[in-house]
Amino acid sequence: MTTKINYSDHNYYTNRELSWLAFNDRVLEEARDKTNPLLERLKFLSITQSNLDEFFSVRVASLTKLAAVNYPKPDASGMTAEEQLLAVNKSAHQMFIKQYNTLNRSLLPALAQQNIHLLKPDELTPDQLRFIKDYFHDTLYPVLTPTADDSSRPFPFIANDALNLAIQLNKDKTRYYATLQIPDNLPRLIKLPGAENDFILVEDVIKPFLGQLFVNYTVKEAAVFRVIRDLDLDVAEEDTSDLLKEVQQQLKLREQGSVIRLEVESTISKKLLKRLGKELNLKDYAVYEVNGPIDLTVLSKLASQVTNHADLSYKPFTAYQPTSLTGGHNIFEAIRRHDRFLQHPYDKFDPVIEFIRQSAMDPGVLAIKMTLYRVSGDSPIIAYLGRAAQNGKQVTVLVEVKARFDEQNNVHWAKQLEKMGCHVIYGLIGLKTHCKLTLVVRREQGVIRRYMHMATGNYNDVTARFYTDMGLFTVNADMGIDATNIFNMLSGYSEPPYFHQLHISPHGIRDFINDKLTQATEMAKAGKKVRIRMKMNSLSDQSMIAHLYKASHAGVKISLLIRGICCLKTGIPDVSDNITVHSIVGRFLEHSRVFIFNLDGQETVYLSSADLMTRNLNRRVELLFPINDPQIKKRVLTIYKVMWNDNVKTRVLQPDDTFKHVDRRGHVALDAQAYFADLASVHAKADKAAAEMAKPTEFQPMLSPENQPNPLNYDDGSDPH
């Protein structure tokens, strides 16, 4: 009798939060990797800190609230909220130790060898001491405001992420306490005179002169601390008429969220630490004593201010831009000839901006419709949309004002767009609009055509330089109809009965992938060759993982490229022994989502804005779209193949939930991101040379390393000729 497999067994799932911490540990490995340029290692360590801060302010905050009400329902791995909270803090404490060991034992000594120093007051030269004394009196003293903490003056409110000093004072054998917020509108990192790369932190400038703020008192102790608060928005969406005001109100309330974590210098006395913990109402596990500077995000500022050390950063590369997608050419004509594909950051983001620019200026364009989830602080896209409205185009922009940590920026742009004459909408009640979609309606010789851009990443010209994403320009008629229906759905009450080629969440992407997995499972049972390849940021949806397990059990070979969270376990006999998971963490943040289905020789390729997470599949408007052009399909498949064969930045998920580097003994090293960057530079150089000679470009394929995939062939949907 065959035993029925329970694909929902808790033992088959990894806890989401612990999986995220494992991802952040892979980022930390990059800070520890001596083959990375030294200043880039500093940036990786800084990233681990900013990652942790966001993780605590949202995910740990949520667990804290659930644990406080004894929420009984376990997660897919069988852990209650309280169990998760304890396990997460235990793991995070270990990560903090590892972070500061990396800084103190590896990075600071390596910086010193390059004559780059982060100094303490007792390490300064006489000239440097005079400099910090003057800096304290002239710049800091006028803005510092100490706050007493006694029976008549209660413990002050401590702002999220602000640096503070906890101070113990003595006078006439009596102990007093005070706090001092370190100004965040002045540089934290101060360049010192006398050496090219000598720096000091502002808190280390303040400490030696604290006595001048407390005349007639003796400063017995001063320790830097900061708190991370609950920053999750709780927006009621009964209707969207006042959504903008609701978000703005919640942004103000966010600053008052409960404290989730306290970081403090390990030199603090037990008495002062106990007092802080009591005043902030924290449990012991939420207190983090660290051996070094509080808030390691300052290290990215240090890396950016070091001079004359280009050799300590990544070698620059030249991103490629097809000639036909530049400002001197008609972009609509180029898209009409055939679909166009971009792989950022190796291909420039400029064609996307140029598409909006030409749409704003072109007399034939009637309407522009666009979704905006995250845009840069000084977005050229916003300016061109405004200009389009002023030029008489009908401009409709969906601005997602609930995009986490971009709410304030998006509220600002929503108001600006409205002032410029654009019609701004805020999406559907209860759903975030996360899809990346632009539709341009153009009249051409009496015919209406719909031009589209769809992408895996945001319309953000800044992050496009260091996020890997993919985008497609097309004039496909069926997709154009689908896109029109999507915007009608977002702006009104339209509910399209079906879509021709596009697949939309909520639910549509889940249904589509489930159908593909069911087909694959049945074909595998029938003895046919079936292979599924996917790339995403995160995989956490329990139902989707169960479906992958069923397909694996039937014999479907499944390859998954997952940058971050992965709640699926590999190596479970008869359940996941046909599933392999790779994770690439490197110079660029892997952000594209790719879904490839090879069912008995019939291979289809899709790109998407969605990860396989419950929120993306059920509670967001997401987009999954096909790659129909044979040459572009070939290119995407080659990109996936190169990434799968990466043996430098790839870690492979083991059955014990750990990630291990690929064993590349006997193989030539292949760093996929470096490979794509080098290839882009080669093609950009070839284009430049061809332009100078006024001859058509004949790309010579770059020779790939031995035993590795062939190089990308740019003679596809991105070929300018």
LUMMARDREN-286410 format. One line per 4 residues: for each residue z, y, x of C-alpha. Coordinates in steps of 0.5 Angstrom, whole numbers, padded with zeros to 4 digits. Layout:
LUMMARDREN-286410
Z/Y/X  ...
END
This chain:
LUMMARDREN-286410
0000/0000/0000  -0002/0007/0003  0004/0012/0003  0002/0018/0000
0003/0024/0005  0007/0030/0002  0003/0036/0005  0009/0041/0003
0014/0037/0008  0018/0042/0011  0018/0039/0018  0010/0040/0018
0011/0048/0018  0014/0053/0023  0018/0059/0021  0014/0065/0020
0019/0070/0024  0020/0065/0030  0012/0064/0030  0011/0072/0031
0017/0072/0036  0013/0066/0040  0007/0071/0040  0011/0077/0042
0013/0072/0048  0006/0071/0050  0005/0078/0050  0011/0079/0055
0008/0073/0059  0002/0078/0060  0007/0083/0063  0010/0078/0068
0003/0075/0070  0002/0078/0077  -0006/0077/0076  -0006/0083/0072
-0006/0090/0074  0001/0093/0075  0000/0099/0071  -0003/0094/0065
0003/0090/0066  0008/0096/0065  0004/0097/0058  0004/0090/0056
0012/0090/0057  0012/0097/0053  0008/0093/0047  0013/0088/0047
0018/0093/0045  0014/0097/0040  0012/0090/0037  0019/0088/0036
0021/0095/0033  0016/0094/0028  0018/0087/0027  0026/0089/0026
0024/0095/0021  0020/0091/0017  0021/0083/0017  0028/0083/0020
0030/0088/0015  0027/0084/0009  0031/0078/0011  0037/0082/0012
0037/0084/0005  0035/0077/0002  0041/0074/0006  0046/0080/0003
0045/0077/-0004  0045/0070/-0002  0038/0069/-0004  0037/0061/-0004
0030/0059/-0004  0028/0057/0003  0021/0058/0007  0016/0053/0008
0020/0051/0014  0026/0050/0010  0030/0055/0013  0034/0060/0008
0034/0067/0009  0041/0067/0013  0039/0062/0017  0032/0065/0019
0036/0072/0020  0041/0068/0025  0035/0064/0029  0031/0071/0029
0037/0075/0032  0038/0069/0037  0031/0069/0039  0030/0076/0040
0037/0077/0044  0033/0072/0049  0027/0076/0049  0031/0082/0051
0034/0079/0057  0027/0076/0059  0024/0084/0058  0029/0087/0062
0029/0081/0068  0022/0083/0068  0023/0090/0069  0028/0090/0074
0026/0084/0078  0019/0084/0078  0016/0091/0076  0020/0096/0079
0020/0093/0086  0013/0092/0085  0012/0099/0083  0017/0101/0089
0012/0098/0094  0006/0103/0091  0011/0109/0092  0012/0109/0085
0019/0110/0083  0023/0111/0077  0030/0114/0080  0037/0115/0078
0041/0121/0080  0044/0118/0086  0037/0117/0089  0035/0124/0089
0033/0128/0095  0037/0135/0095  0031/0138/0093  0030/0134/0087
0037/0135/0085  0036/0142/0085  0030/0141/0080  0034/0137/0075
0040/0142/0075  0035/0148/0074  0031/0143/0069  0038/0142/0065
0040/0149/0065  0033/0152/0063  0030/0147/0059  0035/0142/0056
0042/0146/0055  0039/0151/0050  0037/0145/0045  0043/0140/0046
0048/0140/0040  0054/0135/0041  0057/0132/0035  0064/0131/0035
0067/0125/0032  0074/0125/0029  0078/0125/0023  0075/0132/0020
0068/0131/0023  0066/0124/0021  0061/0120/0025  0054/0123/0024
0048/0120/0022  0044/0117/0027  0036/0118/0026  0032/0112/0027
0029/0110/0034  0032/0117/0037  0036/0116/0043  0043/0118/0043
0049/0118/0048  0056/0115/0046  0061/0119/0049  0068/0118/0051
0072/0124/0053  0079/0126/0055  0084/0132/0054  0092/0132/0055
0092/0124/0055  0088/0124/0048  0082/0120/0047  0076/0124/0044
0069/0121/0042  0062/0125/0041  0055/0123/0040  0049/0127/0043
0042/0126/0040  0037/0127/0046  0031/0132/0044  0025/0128/0042
0021/0134/0042  0021/0134/0050  0018/0129/0055  0023/0123/0056
0019/0122/0063  0020/0128/0068  0016/0128/0074  0020/0130/0080
0018/0134/0086  0017/0132/0093  0013/0126/0092  0007/0124/0088
0010/0119/0083  0017/0120/0083  0020/0120/0076  0027/0121/0072
0029/0119/0065  0031/0125/0061  0038/0122/0059  0039/0121/0067
0038/0128/0068  0043/0130/0062  0049/0125/0064  0051/0129/0071
0052/0135/0067  0055/0133/0061  0061/0136/0062  0058/0143/0061
0057/0141/0054  0065/0140/0053  0069/0145/0057  0076/0143/0058
0075/0136/0057  0074/0130/0062  0068/0126/0060  0070/0119/0061
0064/0115/0059  0057/0116/0056  0052/0111/0054  0045/0111/0051
0044/0108/0045  0039/0108/0039  0038/0104/0032  0033/0101/0029
0033/0102/0021  0030/0099/0015  0023/0102/0014  0020/0098/0009
0017/0102/0003  0019/0100/-0004  0014/0104/-0008  0014/0103/-0016
0007/0102/-0018  0007/0102/-0026  0001/0107/-0025  -0003/0110/-0020
-0003/0117/-0023  0003/0119/-0018  0002/0114/-0013  0001/0120/-0008
0008/0123/-0010  0012/0117/-0010  0009/0115/-0003  0012/0122/0000
0018/0121/-0003  0019/0114/0000  0017/0117/0006  0023/0121/0006
0028/0116/0004  0025/0111/0009  0029/0115/0014  0036/0113/0011
0035/0106/0011  0040/0101/0013  0041/0100/0021  0038/0093/0023
0039/0093/0030  0043/0097/0035  0041/0097/0043  0046/0100/0048
0047/0100/0055  0050/0094/0058  0055/0099/0062  0058/0101/0056
0066/0100/0055  0068/0094/0050  0072/0100/0046  0066/0105/0045
0062/0099/0043  0066/0096/0038  0067/0103/0035  0059/0104/0035
0059/0097/0031  0064/0099/0026  0061/0106/0025  0054/0103/0024
0057/0097/0020  0053/0092/0024  0055/0085/0025  0055/0082/0033
0048/0079/0033  0045/0086/0031  0048/0089/0037  0044/0089/0043
0046/0090/0050  0041/0092/0055  0041/0092/0063  0036/0098/0064
0033/0104/0060  0033/0104/0052  0027/0103/0049  0022/0100/0054
0016/0104/0050  0017/0109/0055  0014/0105/0060  0007/0106/0057
0008/0114/0059  0010/0112/0066  0003/0108/0067  -0001/0114/0064
0002/0119/0069  0002/0115/0075  -0004/0119/0079  -0009/0116/0085
-0008/0109/0083  -0014/0107/0079  -0014/0100/0083  -0007/0099/0079
-0011/0099/0072  -0016/0095/0069  -0023/0096/0072  -0027/0100/0067
-0033/0098/0063  -0039/0101/0060  -0039/0099/0052  -0046/0098/0050
-0050/0102/0044  -0057/0100/0042  -0062/0105/0042  -0064/0105/0035
-0057/0106/0033  -0056/0113/0037  -0056/0120/0034  -0064/0121/0036
-0066/0115/0032  -0066/0114/0024  -0061/0109/0023  -0063/0107/0016
-0070/0105/0019  -0067/0101/0024  -0062/0097/0019  -0068/0096/0014
-0072/0093/0020  -0066/0087/0020  -0059/0087/0020  -0055/0090/0026
-0049/0087/0029  -0043/0090/0033  -0038/0087/0037  -0032/0092/0039
-0030/0094/0044  -0036/0091/0048  -0041/0095/0043  -0039/0102/0042
-0036/0104/0035  -0041/0110/0035  -0046/0107/0031  -0041/0107/0025
-0040/0114/0026  -0047/0116/0026  -0048/0112/0020  -0043/0116/0016
-0046/0123/0020  -0053/0121/0018  -0051/0119/0011  -0048/0126/0010
-0054/0130/0013  -0060/0126/0010  -0063/0129/0004  -0065/0122/0001
-0057/0120/0001  -0055/0120/-0006  -0048/0117/-0006  -0043/0115/0000
-0037/0110/-0002  -0032/0108/0003  -0025/0104/0004  -0020/0107/0009
-0014/0103/0011  -0013/0106/0018  -0016/0112/0021  -0015/0116/0027
-0011/0122/0027  -0017/0126/0028  -0022/0122/0025  -0030/0124/0025
-0031/0120/0019  -0027/0124/0015  -0030/0131/0017  -0037/0128/0016
-0035/0125/0009  -0032/0132/0007  -0039/0135/0010  -0043/0130/0005
-0039/0132/-0001  -0041/0140/0001  -0048/0138/0002  -0048/0135/-0005
-0047/0128/-0004  -0043/0124/-0009  -0037/0122/-0004  -0032/0117/-0007
-0026/0115/-0002  -0021/0109/-0003  -0015/0111/0001  -0010/0106/0002
-0004/0111/0002  0001/0104/0003  -0002/0102/0009  0005/0101/0013
0007/0106/0018  0000/0110/0017  0003/0112/0010  0004/0119/0012
-0003/0120/0016  -0007/0117/0010  -0003/0122/0005  -0005/0128/0009
-0013/0125/0010  -0013/0124/0002  -0011/0131/0001  -0016/0134/0006
-0021/0130/0003  -0020/0132/-0004  -0020/0139/-0002  -0027/0138/0001
-0029/0136/-0005  -0029/0128/-0005  -0027/0124/-0010  -0021/0120/-0008
-0018/0114/-0011  -0012/0110/-0009  -0014/0103/-0011  -0011/0098/-0016
-0004/0097/-0018  0000/0092/-0014  -0005/0091/-0009  -0007/0094/-0002
-0014/0095/-0001  -0015/0092/0006  -0023/0091/0006  -0027/0095/0011
-0033/0097/0007  -0038/0103/0006  -0044/0103/0001  -0049/0109/0002
-0054/0110/-0004  -0061/0113/-0002  -0067/0114/-0005  -0073/0112/-0001
-0080/0114/-0004  -0078/0113/-0011  -0074/0107/-0010  -0066/0106/-0009
-0063/0102/-0003  -0056/0101/-0002  -0054/0101/0005  -0048/0097/0007
-0043/0097/0013  -0038/0091/0013  -0033/0090/0018  -0027/0086/0020
-0023/0092/0023  -0021/0099/0021  -0025/0105/0021  -0021/0108/0027
-0025/0110/0033  -0019/0110/0037  -0017/0103/0036  -0024/0101/0036
-0023/0102/0044  -0018/0096/0045  -0018/0092/0038  -0024/0086/0038
-0027/0087/0032  -0034/0085/0029  -0038/0089/0024  -0045/0088/0020
-0050/0094/0018  -0055/0091/0012  -0059/0093/0007  -0059/0086/0003
-0060/0087/-0004  -0055/0082/-0007  -0050/0085/-0003  -0051/0092/-0005
-0050/0090/-0012  -0044/0086/-0010  -0041/0092/-0006  -0043/0097/-0012
-0039/0092/-0017  -0033/0092/-0012  -0032/0100/-0012  -0033/0100/-0020
-0027/0095/-0020  -0023/0099/-0015  -0024/0106/-0019  -0025/0104/-0026
-0024/0098/-0030  -0030/0094/-0029  -0029/0086/-0028  -0035/0083/-0025
-0036/0076/-0028  -0039/0074/-0021  -0041/0076/-0014  -0048/0074/-0011
-0046/0073/-0004  -0039/0077/-0002  -0032/0074/-0004  -0026/0078/-0006
-0019/0077/-0006  -0014/0077/-0009  -0016/0070/-0010  -0023/0070/-0009
-0023/0068/-0002  -0018/0063/-0003  -0022/0060/-0008  -0028/0060/-0003
-0025/0057/0003  -0021/0052/-0001  -0028/0050/-0004  -0031/0049/0003
-0025/0045/0005  -0026/0040/-0001  -0033/0040/0001  -0031/0038/0008
-0026/0033/0006  -0031/0029/0002  -0036/0029/0007  -0032/0027/0012
-0029/0021/0008  -0037/0019/0007  -0037/0019/0014  -0041/0025/0015
-0040/0030/0021  -0036/0036/0019  -0033/0041/0023  -0029/0047/0021
-0028/0053/0026  -0024/0059/0024  -0021/0065/0028  -0016/0070/0025
-0010/0074/0027  -0005/0070/0023  -0004/0063/0019  0002/0063/0015
0000/0061/0007  0003/0054/0006  -0002/0052/0001  -0008/0054/0006
-0004/0050/0011  -0004/0044/0006  -0011/0044/0005  -0013/0044/0012
-0008/0038/0013  -0012/0034/0008  -0018/0036/0011  -0015/0034/0018
-0013/0027/0015  -0020/0026/0012  -0023/0026/0019  -0025/0034/0019
-0025/0037/0026  -0022/0043/0026  -0021/0049/0031  -0017/0055/0030
-0017/0061/0034  -0010/0065/0032  -0008/0071/0036  -0001/0071/0033
0003/0068/0027  0001/0060/0026  0006/0056/0021  0001/0050/0022
0004/0045/0027  -0001/0041/0031  -0001/0033/0033  0003/0031/0027
0000/0023/0026  -0005/0023/0020  -0004/0030/0018  -0006/0035/0024
-0008/0030/0029  -0015/0033/0028  -0013/0040/0029  -0013/0044/0035
-0010/0051/0036  -0012/0056/0041  -0009/0063/0042  -0012/0069/0046
-0007/0074/0049  -0011/0079/0054  -0013/0086/0055  -0016/0087/0048
-0012/0086/0042  -0016/0080/0038  -0017/0083/0031  -0024/0080/0028
-0024/0074/0023  -0029/0069/0023  -0030/0063/0019  -0035/0058/0021
-0037/0051/0017  -0041/0046/0019  -0042/0041/0014  -0047/0035/0016
-0051/0040/0020  -0051/0046/0015  -0048/0051/0019  -0045/0058/0015
-0042/0063/0018  -0037/0069/0015  -0033/0075/0017  -0027/0077/0014
-0022/0083/0013  -0017/0078/0011  -0012/0073/0015  -0010/0067/0012
-0003/0070/0009  -0001/0069/0002  -0001/0077/0002  -0008/0077/0004
-0010/0072/-0001  -0006/0074/-0007  -0004/0081/-0006  -0009/0085/-0003
-0017/0087/-0004  -0020/0083/0002  -0027/0082/0003  -0031/0076/0006
-0038/0076/0008  -0044/0072/0010  -0048/0073/0016  -0055/0071/0014
-0059/0073/0020  -0061/0067/0024  -0060/0071/0031  -0054/0075/0029
-0051/0068/0027  -0053/0065/0033  -0049/0071/0037  -0043/0070/0033
-0043/0062/0034  -0044/0064/0042  -0038/0069/0042  -0034/0064/0038
-0036/0058/0043  -0034/0063/0049  -0028/0065/0047  -0026/0057/0045
-0028/0056/0053  -0024/0061/0055  -0019/0058/0060  -0015/0064/0063
-0012/0068/0057  -0012/0062/0052  -0006/0058/0051  -0006/0052/0047
-0001/0050/0041  0003/0044/0043  0006/0039/0038  0013/0042/0040
0011/0049/0037  0010/0052/0045  0004/0055/0047  0001/0052/0054
-0004/0055/0058  -0010/0051/0059  -0011/0047/0065  -0017/0049/0069
-0017/0045/0075  -0024/0043/0077  -0027/0049/0072  -0029/0055/0074
-0025/0061/0071  -0027/0064/0064  -0024/0070/0062  -0028/0071/0055
-0026/0079/0054  -0027/0080/0062  -0034/0076/0061  -0036/0080/0054
-0034/0087/0058  -0038/0085/0064  -0044/0083/0060  -0044/0090/0056
-0044/0094/0062  -0050/0090/0065  -0054/0091/0058  -0052/0098/0058
-0054/0099/0065  -0061/0096/0064  -0062/0100/0058  -0060/0107/0062
-0065/0104/0067  -0070/0103/0062  -0070/0110/0059  -0070/0113/0066
-0077/0109/0067  -0079/0110/0060  -0081/0103/0059  -0078/0098/0054
-0072/0094/0056  -0073/0087/0058  -0066/0084/0059  -0065/0079/0064
-0059/0074/0062  -0053/0075/0066  -0052/0068/0069  -0046/0065/0066
-0040/0061/0070  -0042/0054/0072  -0040/0049/0066  -0039/0055/0061
-0043/0057/0055  -0049/0061/0056  -0049/0068/0056  -0050/0072/0050
-0057/0074/0048  -0058/0081/0046  -0064/0079/0043  -0061/0079/0036
-0059/0084/0030  -0057/0089/0035  -0063/0089/0040  -0065/0096/0040
-0073/0094/0040
END
